[in-house]
Amino acid sequence: MSRAYTALFAMREGRIIMRFDKKKRDLKKRIREQIGDGSKSASADRLAALLRIKKGERARFLLALAGMERNGDLVRDKRGRYSVPARDNVRARLMSLQKGYGFARPEISTGKTEDIFIPGRDLGEALPGDILLVRLEPGDSRGPQGRVLQVIEKGGRLFTGRISADRDDRPIVVPDAFIRYALPIRRQKELAAKAGDKVRFEAEYNHSGELTARVLTTYGSADSAKVCADAIVDSAGISTSFPDEVLDQASALAAAGISEPELEGREDLRDWMIFTIDGSDAKDLDDAISLEETQSGWILGVHIADVSHYVRENTPLDAEARHRGTSVYFADRVIPMLPQALSNGICSLNAGEDKLTLSAILTLNKNGMCEDVSIKKTVICSCLRGVYTEVNMLFDGTADAEIQEKYANVGSALESMRRLAALLRQKSAERGTMDLISTESVFILDEQGHPVDIRSRQMGESEGMIEQFMIAANVAVAAFARKKGLPFVYRIHEQPDPEKLGILSETAQRLGFKNHKLDKPMDLRNLMEEARGTGYARLISDRLLRSMAKAKYSENPKGHYGLSLADYCHFTSPIRRYPDLSIHRILTSVLAGVKKEEIIRRYGFFVQESSELSSQYELRAMNAERDCEACYMAEYMGRFIGEEFSGVISSVSAFGIYVELANSVEGMIRLDSLAESGLKYDEVASLLDRRSRPVYTVGDPINIRVTGTDVSSGLIDFEPVVSTMQ
């Protein structure tokens, strides 16, 4: 793993001490001092001479220069001279490209929502996804403006789109996103795709500076969401098949089953009342629960598939799992992190089958506080394959005789679990955990993979119950690791940006909310609860989410702001998440009696790499899942062109309004489709008329007509049925 330092771990008073590579750090410091405050510049050769770099140090010196340039600490001009960037220079990612201009988003947030406008003459040959060094220049009422000084890091430069034709019937590519205009195709004679096909292409400027497309892959009709999903998965670099050696290893492990020697050293919990509760279509069951009520509280067992027993370090299975990072869930398929022989087979906690597990046994007092956790290698046999919808019917009293009979033996345990979960939810609310509004869609497909229905997923009481138990286990395990000073993969959520909170506070105040002083997690929770039930609930939830940092994985225990927790990790899903598998591996070494110094030596670099890669692959999966869902929504709504629906305005922008339907589908009414002229966005929640009166506001009901869909880009267009709000 390439780093600007080497980590040498030593034990001192029970702490892990990381010593940076002092030579490399000092070299960077010397380079900065030599160049000065930005008024000087020098070539690499001149810098090497001034710093008296010896021949044997040349490679290290050039690597340091490259790293400083990549990080934005130095800028290199066309003559190859290095200098310190001016204060009005910022690192930014090019987000979109129009014909004649583009927009870049600063990497370091300033709390402002505006992207940087870059005229075409100042873009150079930058493309969406590139990391740029941008010099800020005087802007106007439209926002900040800038000029590209340097492409610090090129993006993937691979995009998707569909084949069309220009006015002269020459083939062109219409990009799905990021590039907002059609591109001429290079090497047209080699083009196998036809009009209407979904393609993947490489964008490149030709010798005259014109942006062109070279088609690399043809997938089929761009009007098919399934075809578009294939392209999205391919473009994201998500592997859809496993290498033969990985499949062979998984099959051999599954065929071998569980031998007697594998049970040695494990605590036998097969006589405990342990069972799973999952969705009806779930096949990779990686968590089971047990609960015993005591005079002083509860003993909660969270029993997780012992995937680390099968996926060992330095094996083909481990390399493939690390490369995937996570299972990815689409409307028409699941792309698992592990082969099905493991994920749905020997690792899945199927009812009536002996399974190897890693159990966290939590001792909770009557107030729901965890007083102790015991982590053990165990063997279990789940007595029941529970289903969320069935348990919800038991809880709300609508279960039929068949369901009641199925759960008869665990009925008292479920009631005890229900009480404990209610207590844990109460404690969660008291510490300030935010309960944001999220919409998740469920797609119903026919045998050919076409969407025939879309529904909004409803989270019932049993789903919330299991969530509380998983959170409790994640907290207990993370605290265990932190207290022991173990190298570990934590799930962290850092403090929100103060300037963004300031903007949110101003928005809340303008909307009339009392809870607009936002200093701590409880303040944010109170604002959300005040907004809940009003037309602004979705807006406040979205703004709260945007004001906060993204949750990620880290080797440093920084806590989880959104959950108001000092300790947190992901322990409960090793079948589908590599960070969970990573910490299972570390805990296994601890339970095996490996000395702490050896654990630090073995896993010090590993947790850094696992944290970084897992965060990247999680984001990749989330983006791919979102894009695929948009394609399926567009294909489904294509059946209803010209038909009318009732919806709610979900967000407002300077370009128009977004409307969400009851089935969770969202579409846009563009500004020019609205009957009123002169509408202006108030930067909060409304489009105002010329007299500054709100005409369209977030939360207002509206009737719409579906006017168009584009499956390839996932865009859906609406128009209002009437020109004024009803």
Secondary structure, DSSP 4 states (H G I P E B T S, - for coil): ---SS--EEEEETTEEEEEP-HHHHHHHHHHHHHHTTTT--EEHHHHHHHTT--GGGHHHHHHHHHHHHHTTSSEE-TTSEEEPPPTTEEEEEEEEEETTEEEEEESS--S--PPEEEEGGGTTT--TT-EEEEEEEEEETTEEEEEEEEEEE----EEEEEEEE-TTS-EEEEESSSB-S-EEBSSGGG----TTEEEEEEEEE-TTS-EEEEEEEEEEETT-HHHHHHHHHHHHT---S--HHHHHHHHHHHHH---HHHHTT-EE-TTS--BEEE-TT-----EEEEEEE-SSEEEEEEEEE-HHHHS-TTSHHHHHHHHH-B-EE-SS-EE-SS-HIIIIIITS--TTSEEEEEEEEEEEETTS-EEEEEEEEEEEE-S-EEEHHHHHHHHHT---HHHHHHTGGGHHHHHHHHHHHHHHHHHHHHHT--------EEEEE-TTS-EEEEEE----HHHHHHHHHHHHHHHHHHHHHHHHT----EEEBPPPPHHHHHHHHHHHHHTT-S----SSHHHHHHHHHHHTTSTTHHHHHHHHHHHSPPPEEESS---BTTTTBS-----S-TTTBHHHHHHHHHHHHHHTT--HHHHHHHHHHHHHHHHHHHHHHHHHHHHHHHHHHHHHHHHHHGGGTT-EEEEEEEEEETTEEEEEETTS-EEEEEGGGSS-SS-EE-SSSEEE-TTS-EEEETT-EEEEEEEEEETTTTEEEEEESSSS--
